[in-house]
């Protein structure tokens, strides 16, 4: 129904919601900030859909890099690769 299901992570979604809530931010706020539908924000956080703009907004509010928050979507960051050939 939603394509690739390997990145679905409802535990991470709950963690994202909890951490945002601790900062006084709701997924609805992310939707308003990005001008996206609230359902798309939820589906992106759960891993059912991808939206780089939403992923970046969530990561920014959590003071975290998008590749560390969604590693299966972005892989390791260039800085984390270090001296690898």
Steps between C-alpha positions, in 0.01 A plus 500: 500500500772747595794351312819392676411395854858443620521850649177483703593567860212571735727495806705784348177682414389484864845621608486790252156601625611478864817704440316765298225520763766561768601807297138612464485401132228286346498321167228749404758776549736320261213474250431875524871585476548290187156572347435125482198297605514374860446145376813525283703616801377200700564257214849643449582472871371141505703408192208426267588795275799720429506877492845653538354837600309342789792278600728805509251703707462221755877452525557875536250526786669205671848650449601187317630432151246354260732209417534405868123524554411304184816294430328248273391786275819704490781266607803619693594865469815597316659609828425162658681319217833640617802349333321226312625461141 
